């Protein structure tokens, strides 16, 4: 599933990579989040199933795509993700090998931007995200450009996720909704290429702002200490 807003060129590259998977997708869903470019036409031309979501925001677009999906495993990319040919096969195999996991997530290498932005994303941003949020959550966080989720887990998680907000990171917000007994398996080898464009000054400030809001709205609902106690009782 791929949410898209005015990213036709990058979407084309992503869909081309998905067409080359050694384990073909059962279906490819592109959620057109009210684009004004030809993103929907690009998706149709590639044989994807297009879902239109007029409410702007990645949380609402992601939920529309997952709700529309028919499979038992819901794999998630962004329009600027470029998965290797074995990406889907590896994700499915990892979930088969870890039946206790409700989801699997991986990491990224970055393209585009400049050398500093690519280095920062790979060596600073993602390691800090996984380390800090993993400590807060008690399990690895989902990385929105590269994860797969069991469909039955989605049905549980969507009940408490902030799907109506456009000021939260959908992947981090969904990570907060994991209940005791549900976890995320992190696979360092599950790697995609992702655009470094968010690491310009304006883009990075925007990401940090959304991250702070996402943590705040979820911590106000349940403190980290309470969360850790509930998970400790389960184990």
CORNOR-V290216 format. One record per residue. N is the residue number from 1. RES is the residue in one small letter. PSI is psi in degrees with one decimal (999 if undefined). NEAR is the number of other ideal C-beta (glycine too) atoms within 10 Angstrom. Layout:
n=N res=RES psi=PSI near=NEAR
n=N res=RES psi=PSI near=NEAR
//
This chain:
n=1 res=x psi=135.9 near=25
n=2 res=x psi=114.3 near=27
n=3 res=x psi=144.0 near=27
n=4 res=x psi=140.8 near=25
n=5 res=x psi=109.4 near=19
n=6 res=x psi=51.1 near=16
n=7 res=x psi=44.3 near=21
n=8 res=x psi=-42.3 near=16
n=9 res=x psi=-48.5 near=14
n=10 res=x psi=-35.4 near=22
n=11 res=x psi=-40.9 near=29
n=12 res=x psi=-44.3 near=17
n=13 res=x psi=-42.4 near=16
n=14 res=x psi=-45.2 near=27
n=15 res=x psi=-34.4 near=20
n=16 res=x psi=-41.3 near=11
n=17 res=x psi=-38.3 near=18
n=18 res=x psi=-31.3 near=23
n=19 res=x psi=-16.7 near=14
n=20 res=x psi=10.3 near=12
n=21 res=x psi=139.2 near=16
n=22 res=x psi=-26.2 near=11
n=23 res=x psi=97.6 near=14
n=24 res=x psi=146.3 near=12
n=25 res=x psi=142.8 near=15
n=26 res=x psi=-34.6 near=12
n=27 res=x psi=152.0 near=13
n=28 res=x psi=120.2 near=21
n=29 res=x psi=126.6 near=23
n=30 res=x psi=123.6 near=27
n=31 res=x psi=111.6 near=30
n=32 res=x psi=109.1 near=25
n=33 res=x psi=57.8 near=25
n=34 res=x psi=44.2 near=14
n=35 res=x psi=150.5 near=21
n=36 res=x psi=-1.5 near=7
n=37 res=x psi=-161.3 near=15
n=38 res=x psi=33.1 near=15
n=39 res=x psi=-44.3 near=26
n=40 res=x psi=-40.2 near=20
n=41 res=x psi=-39.4 near=13
n=42 res=x psi=-42.8 near=24
n=43 res=x psi=-46.0 near=27
n=44 res=x psi=-43.9 near=14
n=45 res=x psi=-29.3 near=11
n=46 res=x psi=-0.7 near=17
n=47 res=x psi=11.6 near=11
n=48 res=x psi=155.8 near=23
n=49 res=x psi=123.2 near=16
n=50 res=x psi=126.5 near=18
n=51 res=x psi=128.8 near=21
n=52 res=x psi=125.7 near=13
n=53 res=x psi=103.0 near=21
n=54 res=x psi=-24.3 near=9
n=55 res=x psi=116.8 near=14
n=56 res=x psi=145.5 near=11
n=57 res=x psi=137.9 near=19
n=58 res=x psi=-38.0 near=21
n=59 res=x psi=-44.9 near=23
n=60 res=x psi=-35.7 near=20
n=61 res=x psi=-43.0 near=27
n=62 res=x psi=-44.6 near=27
n=63 res=x psi=-36.3 near=23
n=64 res=x psi=-41.3 near=22
n=65 res=x psi=-45.0 near=21
n=66 res=x psi=-38.5 near=22
n=67 res=x psi=-31.8 near=16
n=68 res=x psi=-17.7 near=15
n=69 res=x psi=148.6 near=20
n=70 res=x psi=-12.4 near=10
n=71 res=x psi=173.1 near=13
n=72 res=x psi=-18.9 near=11
n=73 res=x psi=128.4 near=19
n=74 res=x psi=107.2 near=21
n=75 res=x psi=141.9 near=24
n=76 res=x psi=129.8 near=25
n=77 res=x psi=165.8 near=26
n=78 res=x psi=165.3 near=22
n=79 res=x psi=-27.7 near=27
n=80 res=x psi=8.1 near=24
n=81 res=x psi=141.4 near=23
n=82 res=x psi=98.2 near=20
n=83 res=x psi=145.7 near=24
n=84 res=x psi=169.4 near=16
n=85 res=x psi=-24.2 near=14
n=86 res=x psi=12.2 near=15
n=87 res=x psi=-52.2 near=25
n=88 res=x psi=-40.2 near=21
n=89 res=x psi=-40.9 near=14
n=90 res=x psi=-41.4 near=21
n=91 res=x psi=-44.6 near=25
n=92 res=x psi=-43.2 near=16
n=93 res=x psi=-38.3 near=14
n=94 res=x psi=-40.5 near=19
n=95 res=x psi=-35.9 near=21
n=96 res=x psi=-37.8 near=9
n=97 res=x psi=-16.3 near=11
n=98 res=x psi=73.1 near=15
n=99 res=x psi=-17.7 near=7
n=100 res=x psi=-17.3 near=8
n=101 res=x psi=136.1 near=22
n=102 res=x psi=-19.6 near=21
n=103 res=x psi=160.9 near=28
n=104 res=x psi=142.4 near=27
n=105 res=x psi=155.8 near=26
n=106 res=x psi=-161.5 near=22
n=107 res=x psi=-162.7 near=20
n=108 res=x psi=154.6 near=22
n=109 res=x psi=154.9 near=14
n=110 res=x psi=145.5 near=22
n=111 res=x psi=166.3 near=14
n=112 res=x psi=-169.4 near=14
n=113 res=x psi=-148.9 near=18
n=114 res=x psi=175.6 near=11
n=115 res=x psi=-39.1 near=8
n=116 res=x psi=-43.8 near=10
n=117 res=x psi=-41.6 near=20
n=118 res=x psi=-43.2 near=17
n=119 res=x psi=-44.4 near=15
n=120 res=x psi=-44.7 near=17
n=121 res=x psi=-44.4 near=22
n=122 res=x psi=-42.5 near=16
n=123 res=x psi=-18.5 near=11
n=124 res=x psi=-58.2 near=11
n=125 res=x psi=-55.7 near=20
n=126 res=x psi=-44.4 near=18
n=127 res=x psi=-40.0 near=11
n=128 res=x psi=-39.5 near=10
n=129 res=x psi=-50.6 near=19
n=130 res=x psi=-38.0 near=17
n=131 res=x psi=-52.1 near=12
n=132 res=x psi=-46.6 near=13
n=133 res=x psi=-30.7 near=22
n=134 res=x psi=-39.4 near=15
n=135 res=x psi=-39.7 near=10
n=136 res=x psi=-39.2 near=18
n=137 res=x psi=-31.9 near=21
n=138 res=x psi=7.1 near=16
n=139 res=x psi=163.0 near=19
n=140 res=x psi=143.3 near=23
n=141 res=x psi=156.6 near=25
n=142 res=x psi=145.4 near=28
n=143 res=x psi=112.0 near=25
n=144 res=x psi=-25.3 near=22
n=145 res=x psi=-0.9 near=23
n=146 res=x psi=80.5 near=26
n=147 res=x psi=165.9 near=25
n=148 res=x psi=140.3 near=26
n=149 res=x psi=139.1 near=25
n=150 res=x psi=140.5 near=20
n=151 res=x psi=-38.0 near=13
n=152 res=x psi=-30.4 near=10
n=153 res=x psi=-40.2 near=20
n=154 res=x psi=-41.3 near=21
n=155 res=x psi=-32.5 near=11
n=156 res=x psi=-45.2 near=14
n=157 res=x psi=-36.0 near=24
n=158 res=x psi=-21.9 near=15
n=159 res=x psi=-32.1 near=9
n=160 res=x psi=-5.7 near=16
n=161 res=x psi=153.4 near=20
n=162 res=x psi=70.0 near=19
n=163 res=x psi=-18.1 near=21
n=164 res=x psi=1.1 near=11
n=165 res=x psi=143.8 near=16
n=166 res=x psi=11.4 near=14
n=167 res=x psi=24.9 near=12
n=168 res=x psi=156.3 near=26
n=169 res=x psi=120.6 near=21
n=170 res=x psi=-37.4 near=25
n=171 res=x psi=-44.4 near=23
n=172 res=x psi=-40.9 near=22
n=173 res=x psi=-42.9 near=27
n=174 res=x psi=-35.0 near=31
n=175 res=x psi=-33.7 near=27
n=176 res=x psi=-19.8 near=24
n=177 res=x psi=-5.5 near=18
n=178 res=x psi=130.5 near=24
n=179 res=x psi=165.9 near=15
n=180 res=x psi=134.0 near=14
n=181 res=x psi=-10.8 near=11
n=182 res=x psi=138.7 near=18
n=183 res=x psi=172.6 near=20
n=184 res=x psi=130.5 near=23
n=185 res=x psi=126.4 near=19
n=186 res=x psi=124.8 near=21
n=187 res=x psi=105.1 near=22
n=188 res=x psi=-24.8 near=8
n=189 res=x psi=-9.7 near=9
n=190 res=x psi=92.0 near=23
n=191 res=x psi=135.9 near=16
n=192 res=x psi=161.3 near=21
n=193 res=x psi=138.5 near=20
n=194 res=x psi=145.3 near=27
n=195 res=x psi=140.8 near=23
n=196 res=x psi=7.3 near=25
n=197 res=x psi=-28.5 near=15
n=198 res=x psi=-9.4 near=17
n=199 res=x psi=14.1 near=21
n=200 res=x psi=165.2 near=13
n=201 res=x psi=-51.3 near=7
n=202 res=x psi=-43.6 near=8
n=203 res=x psi=-39.0 near=14
n=204 res=x psi=-41.5 near=15
n=205 res=x psi=-40.5 near=10
n=206 res=x psi=-42.5 near=12
n=207 res=x psi=-42.9 near=15
n=208 res=x psi=-42.5 near=11
n=209 res=x psi=-47.0 near=11
n=210 res=x psi=-36.9 near=19
n=211 res=x psi=-43.0 near=16
n=212 res=x psi=-43.8 near=11
n=213 res=x psi=-42.2 near=17
n=214 res=x psi=-46.3 near=24
n=215 res=x psi=-44.3 near=19
n=216 res=x psi=-47.6 near=11
n=217 res=x psi=-29.0 near=15
n=218 res=x psi=-35.7 near=23
n=219 res=x psi=-33.8 near=14
n=220 res=x psi=-30.7 near=8
n=221 res=x psi=-41.0 near=13
n=222 res=x psi=123.5 near=12
n=223 res=x psi=154.0 near=11
n=224 res=x psi=-35.4 near=14
n=225 res=x psi=-43.4 near=8
n=226 res=x psi=-40.7 near=11
n=227 res=x psi=-46.1 near=20
n=228 res=x psi=-38.9 near=14
n=229 res=x psi=-43.4 near=12
n=230 res=x psi=-41.3 near=14
n=231 res=x psi=-35.3 near=18
n=232 res=x psi=-38.1 near=10
n=233 res=x psi=-35.1 near=8
n=234 res=x psi=-42.8 near=11
n=235 res=x psi=999 near=8
//
